[in-house]
Amino acid sequence: MYMPSIVDGVKVTDKLIMASRICDSVLVTGSNRGIGLELVRQLADSPLPPVQIFAGCRDPNGPRSQELAQKHHDVITVVQLDTTSPTSIAEASKLVEAKLKGKGLNLIINNAGVNIPGSLVETGKQEMVDVFTTNVVGPMLIAKDFHPLLCKAAAQFPHQTSMSCSRSAIINVSTLLSSIKRCPENFSVSPMYPYRVSKAALNMLTCCLAEDFRKDGILVMSLHPGWVQTEMGGPEAPLTTLESISSMLKVITSLTEKESGTLLDWEGKNIPW
Ligand SMILES: NC(=O)c1ccc[n+]([C@@H]2O[C@H](COP(=O)([O-])OP(=O)(O)OC[C@H]3O[C@@H](n4cnc5c(N)ncnc54)[C@H](OP(=O)(O)O)[C@@H]3O)[C@@H](O)[C@H]2O)c1
């Protein structure tokens, strides 16, 4: 059996992951707080950070992302990105393209998301449309507009047939509550019609894009961060953003073509559709 050795209290495998650059360039949407902000923070603080981190925020002048960007001004660019606005997405893709100066974009983490908790009685057309617009339509338009930059990144690895996040990938931040198979065991705890239905649709987007972009060498998968202490997750959640994201980044680093078109959790365990 494989047993990783321990050095300085850290597994050697973890040290190797931390010592290698996750990718050259990454865009994280919804970076103003919660999971998105911590993703940007841990990526920037890693021993070998990406050369360019694009922190997508609805309000690029928000104090938290600005503070982080000032600390890592050589690495982080805050980009105005409202994922409900096709114009904002198109302009963000042009800005990122200009900043990359002819290079491709390796990784997009579609993290921006909303939850309007709602039982059937509380849920109407507007709630469904609002949550769908952010959680499904946004990631779809981002994939479409940034596709040329992802293709360019994949093509910069001409001798590589395998897929990875260091080459070219989209990670859609999903949830356990999106799983149709697991719905009977957790529905009564959190009915959340708009959220569950939208994230199940996001998973289908993941599957469609994984098939569509396979020919381009672009990996696409869905990742559940766990139940995390954020404004959305609430204070009772068992995981801190620090714990969830450090584990998610290990999973992201280890992804190959085998995981394209799958739904995994923050520890790399498979979740059934
Ligand atoms: N926390 C959990 O337990 C949990 C569990 C499973 C999955 N998730 C998923 O993880 C992701 C992040 O969740 P979180 O817990 O960090 O939530 P959060 O604390 O509510 O933060 C959500 C982030 O998304 C941004 N956002 C919302 N709508 C946006 C839009 N139209 N355009 C751009 N950004 C937008 C928000 O921006 P503003 O700051 O401008 O509002 C905020 O930065 C979501 O996709 C969520 O579904 C979370």
The ligand as a Gaussian input file, in Angstrom:
#p B3LYP/6-31G(d) Opt

LIG

0 1
 N      -21.106000      27.989000       1.524000
 C      -21.519000      26.752000       1.305000
 O      -21.774000      25.983000       2.257000
 C      -21.646000      26.236000      -0.110000
 C      -21.970000      24.876000      -0.286000
 C      -22.063000      24.378000      -1.570000
 C      -21.827000      25.193000      -2.654000
 N      -21.532000      26.512000      -2.469000
 C      -21.293000      27.324000      -3.667000
 O      -20.072000      28.033000      -3.541000
 C      -20.134000      29.252000      -4.274000
 C      -19.703000      30.399000      -3.389000
 O      -20.576000      30.434000      -2.274000
 P      -20.272000      31.234000      -0.921000
 O      -20.645000      30.332000       0.179000
 O      -18.932000      31.852000      -0.973000
 O      -21.423000      32.338000      -1.039000
 P      -21.460000      33.862000      -0.579000
 O      -20.733000      34.025000       0.688000
 O      -22.887000      34.243000      -0.616000
 O      -20.647000      34.611000      -1.731000
 C      -21.160000      34.607000      -3.045000
 C      -20.245000      35.379000      -3.938000
 O      -20.810000      35.333000      -5.253000
 C      -20.888000      36.669000      -5.738000
 N      -21.978000      36.844000      -6.687000
 C      -23.288000      36.608000      -6.528000
 N      -23.949000      36.933000      -7.645000
 C      -23.029000      37.393000      -8.529000
 C      -23.068000      37.884000      -9.837000
 N      -24.216000      38.009000     -10.507000
 N      -21.909000      38.250000     -10.440000
 C      -20.744000      38.149000      -9.789000
 N      -20.619000      37.705000      -8.531000
 C      -21.761000      37.338000      -7.906000
 C      -21.094000      37.542000      -4.500000
 O      -20.740000      38.866000      -4.841000
 P      -21.155000      40.144000      -3.942000
 O      -20.170000      40.154000      -2.805000
 O      -21.021000      41.292000      -4.878000
 O      -22.555000      39.928000      -3.464000
 C      -20.137000      36.858000      -3.543000
 O      -18.831000      37.315000      -3.740000
 C      -21.573000      29.372000      -4.789000
 O      -21.626000      28.975000      -6.131000
 C      -22.329000      28.404000      -3.912000
 O      -23.482000      27.895000      -4.531000
 C      -21.427000      27.052000      -1.229000

